[in-house]
Amino acid sequence: MVSGLISKRWCFMIYRDVFILVFTVPCLISIVFGYFSAKVSRQSTQFVLFGFGVFFFWAGLFLASDIGYRAWQATPDPPPEAFSDSGPIGALVFGWFPAILFCLVIRAMSKASRWLLRRSASDPDT
């Protein structure tokens, strides 16, 4: 009983590790695009950079989920949960929502930090 539980946990750790490995680069790229979308002054350029950030996050979420499930299924004696491939489909269909939220948070943090830096530079009391 315990060895089966350890085996299932080990197999899921494969999914988690592959997911993190694959998702890290698109997430960092999305952060860069979200940050620079708040820095540029032209609104059309802001939308384009924001769109690229959303796309990279969304594609990274889908690819990381798909590759993670494939790695989990390739383990010796995978559990039945490894074959419920609803994760990649869910990321493909609904992944744009967390991508937009993530990029909006990065953009808001960038604008807030920029505002705070300007305020502290112009404040003569500090």
Summary of the structure (lengths in Angstrom):
residues: 126
radius of gyration: 19.8
end to end distance: 63.9
largest distance: 68.1
contacts: 362
relative contact order: 0.15
helix: 87%
strand: 0%
